[in-house]
Amino acid sequence: PMHPRFGPYFSDGRRRVDYVLTYHIQKPGSVRNRSSRVTENSFIRRLRRSLSMRGSKAPLQPKEDPEIAAQEQQGDYCEDDKRFKREEFEENLLDMGLEMERDEQGHFPGIGFLKIHAPWKILCREAEFMKLKMPTKKVYDVKQGSNLVEKIRLFIRKITGPLHPKVDDNQAQNIKSLSHPFSREKQHLFDLSDKDNFFDSKTRSSIVYEILKRTRCTKANYSMGITSLLANGVYASAYPLHDGDIEDPDAETNDRKKKEGEKNKERKII
């Protein structure tokens, strides 16, 4: 594995988790805790029934309450219907090129996790489709303002500096990259020396979310996307993973800290 076991990666330690879907796990009927579904009224009815049968010499035989059985059957039908919809939706996600890994042995009983990863070719295809502007190899110098404006900017930066997290700058502050809508035919314009980090975590999760929104599930009441499946309880939640800590100044540098640092710089300029 390229990365530690615990982190935003699949179990192979190589593929990054770009999005997570959670769902409720249906318990097998043979081990379902039926007593949790017994209401107070049904318990009283069963108790009265057992007392009325004590006068008989025949041994008591447990009987299933029809009301409880009907509720369990209806619940099983609903859970099976949701499972069938998830299976169809996930098959369609595979057809879209996403990769998935299921985890039902986590620390949250009754909750399953579906981890989703977008391979490089899918990221490129969707970035071109979404017309995402990505930094190119070309850079330019940012011209400084007048002496008075520069002095004011430095003064404000000195005062507000301790209020913001420390973020390592990847390049000089006066050097900026030109951005251009991503194109698979013009990949020579972009610096692809590090493909794993070319699309940051925010961009990757945004791309996957767009795929989730437009992937069809014809078995659902509403045939479009993860939004309808969440509204109908097919999935419990959908979210990207946090990339790291931004509050601890000693925490390892990550995309969240970089983005926060960029926002702070914009605030200072404003």
Buried (B, 14 or more C-beta within 10 A) or exposed (E): EEBEEEEBBBEEEEBBBBBBBBBBEBEEEEEBEEEEBBEEEBEEEBEEEEEEEEEEEEEEEEEEBEBBEEBBEEEBEEBEBBBEBBEBBBEBBEEBBBBBBEBEEEEEEEBBBBBBBBEEEBBBBBBBEBEBEBBBEEEEEEEEEEEEEEEEBEEEBEEEEEEBBEBEEEEEEEEBBEEBEBBEEEEEBBEEEEEEEBBBBBBBBBBBBBBBEEBEBEBBEEEBBBEBBBEBEBBEEBEBBEBBBBEEEEBEBBBBBBBBBEEBBEEBEE
